[in-house]
Amino acid sequence: MKYERSFNFSAGPAMMPEKVLEEIRDEMMNYHGSGMCVMEMSHRSKVFIDIYEQAVADLKKLMNIPDNYKVLFIQGGGTLQFSMVAMNLMKNGKAVYVETGSWAKKAIAEAKKVGEVIIGATSKDDNFSYIPDCSDMDIPEDADYVYICENETINGTTFHKLPNTKGHILVSDQSSMFLSRPCNVADYGLIWGGVQKNVGPAGMAVVIIREDLIREDIDPNMPIYMMYKTHAAADSMYNTPNCWAIYCCGKVFKYLLDLGGLEKMAEMNEHKAKILYDFLDSSKMFKTVVRPEDRSVMNVTFRTESDELDKAVVKASEAAGFDNLKGHKSVGGLRASIYNAMPEEGVVALVDFLKKFEAEHK
Ligand SMILES: *Cc1c(COP(=O)(O)O)cnc(C)c1O
């Protein structure tokens, strides 16, 4: 291998495209003749504003974002958005949440601090191993929005079809699937994603919000950083933004455009996931837990018959040069996160390893 890099199956922070890392390396000491690293630049300088504007323009192109949506870069990672969404969008103090797993539950817990949460559908009865039917939920007329976690990173499920919101605003946490497949932005009022899962370095979220949802009539006592209008009015530069993350994300947006856009990316991702799921379906030792039609293309969860054997798999995988195959501590088992930047050869190598492990432990 060129750099002796491992196949890193981490759920996040996760792999970035090698080409992007190389570009960042080449620009490290002197970005485009500025005599500075991007880390050293004023966020008010022309050279940085250009980086920011290009990143926004490229994301808009990549996702085909309509003109009445605003792209915001906000610090606080994914977690701050659990609070911001509820604090800004709960006008009537009521929202419907779909409970699909660990990350939906965290969002629900924060929203409950702000207003009334109605669980429109849940898959709690079977350990969040499937996406509940959301075609005919009970949605009060005055509910402010319907919230989903579109890909549950820990449980390994994904919405392959959006819920029927009956005309209400759809809010989606896309953190662990952001830019993994095409998405019709107009179907949503707000899309957000922590970027360290599928795009760039940790510590920032991208928020795509329909302009009419950026409220001016918000409680003036709310901390100013928590208001979307603060970030929207200042083009994400109310305070010093996470310049480094914006720069790295911009590189990934450009990389995806050059690759052929999100259709192409989705095709590659589905192909990678199929290689792994096909093996798991044929294996006697490894079992998937998620209902097949709700399987995530990004986070593949599986397990053996025992915790001891799961541990042995992890140990052997590390010796073989694979990292982070252990399932999340809250659910156990095994998990391979195969985001955009995981090359197909990494998935093929993982399958070869698992096959060999199975043959040796019959
Ligand atoms: C990781 C993750 C988050 C939280 O992101 P942080 O940046 O760690 O706060 C939220 N939602 C989903 C779906 C995630 O995978």
The ligand as an ORCA input file, in Angstrom:
! r2SCAN-3c Opt
* xyz 0 1
  C     -22.582     10.876     14.950
  C     -23.991     11.227     14.799
  C     -24.536     12.343     15.480
  C     -23.755     13.191     16.455
  O     -22.668     13.831     15.906
  P     -21.576     14.569     16.833
  O     -20.840     15.425     15.866
  O     -20.736     13.526     17.469
  O     -22.304     15.378     17.844
  C     -25.871     12.622     15.262
  N     -26.626     11.870     14.447
  C     -26.137     10.796     13.794
  C     -27.030     10.002     12.897
  C     -24.804     10.440     13.949
  O     -24.319      9.371     13.304
*
